[in-house]
């Protein structure tokens, strides 16, 4: 079985690769396609993370609940940035590229913080079996959302 933290880390790596592809693509049409795929993947990731991970943390209360709430707030900010990128008509304009760089920086911050603070907390409050079960639940929820 695969630990929840491994599933999340792999998603984070895939997302950053997709964002790099977004920034490296000079053509507006390619950027639009890459952004559409990124939004779909991140939406499924965020929803599955909230349904499985953050709800499990929130049930523990205290520090775990606060980290879950912080993660939810960060997801809302990320969604706003993604919506701004998607609704912009000129995907080859300098302002669009600047917003995309901001998205990349914010995602890096979110992922690094999650992998440092949340992963540590997960390891302290859940058993290995629970982490494996949460990993399966996360992937299952994500697959339902993607299809």
N, C-alpha and C positions, 0 to 999 in steps of 0.2 A: 504494500500500500504506500501511497505517497502522502506525505505530510502537507497540511494546508499551506504552510509557509512556502513550500516548493511550488505549489500551484500558483500562488500569488506572485512569487518572484519571476516565474516563467512568463506570466502575463505582463509584468512590468517590463521585462526585457523585450518582449514582442511589441509592446506599445512604444517604447523608446526607439526601436528600429523603424517602426512605421512613421513616427514623428520626424526622424532623420530623413526618411524617404520623402516626406512631405516638404521639408525644407530644401532638399536637394533637387526637387523637380521644378524646373523653371516654367513649365507650361501650365496655364490655368486649368485646362481640361484634366490633366493628370492630377494636379493638386486637388481638384474637386472630387475625383474618384477616390483618391487616397484618403481625403478627409471624410468622405462618406463611410468608407470601411472602418476608419479609426473611430468615428462616432458610434457605429454599431457595436464594435468590439468593446469600447469603453463603457457604453451604456449597459451592455450585458455584464461586464465585469463589476461595475458599480452596483447594479441592482442585486447581483448574486452576493457580492460582498456585504451589502446592507442586510439582505435577508438571512444570510448564514453567519457571517463573521461578526458584524456589528450587533446583531440581535443576541448572539451567544455572549458577547462581551457585556452588553447592557444588562443581561440577566444576572451577571456577577456583581453589579453595582460598583460603587466607589470609583477608583482609578480606571477600571476597565470600562465602566459606563461613560466616563468623561472622554476617554480616548475614542470610543465609538461615536460619540456626539461630534467630536472634533473632526473625525473622518467624514462623517455625513456632511458637515458644513463645507469641508474642502471639496467634496464631490459636487456640491451645488455650485461652488465657484468655478470649478472646472467645466461644468455643463454650460455656464454662462459664456466662458471663453470660447468653447466649441460652437455654441450657437452664434456668437459674434463672427467667428470665422466662416461658418456655413452661410450666413445671411449676407455676407459681403459679396458684392457683385464682381469686384476686381481682385481675383485671386493671384494675379501676378503683380499687384501694386506693392510698393515698399511698405505701406501701412499694414497690409495683410501679412507680409513677411515678418514685420515687427511683432504683430499679435501672435503669430505662430511661434516665434522665438520665446515670447512670454509664456505661451502654453508649455513649451518644452521645459523652461526653467521651473514653472510651477509643478509640472508633473515630476520632475527630478526631485524637487523639495518634498512633495507628497510621498513619493515612493521611498526615498531615503529615510524619512521620518517614520513611515510605516514599518519598514524593514528593521529599523533600529528599535523603536519604542514598542510598537504593537507586537512584533515578532517575539521580543523578549518577554512581554507580558503573557502572550499566548503560551510560551514555553513554561512559564511559572504557574499558570492557573489551570492548564489542561494537561491530561495525561497524553502519552504518545498515541494511544488508541483513539482518544477523543480527537486529537489533531488529524489523524488519518481519516476518521469518520467525517470531520468537518471538511477535509479536502475533497472527499467524495461528494458530499452535499453541495459544496461550492461549484464543482465542475458540473454536477447534474443540473443545478439551477441555471448556470451559465448556458449550458447546451439548450435547455428549454427556451431561454430568452433569445438565443441566436436563431433558432429555427422556428 
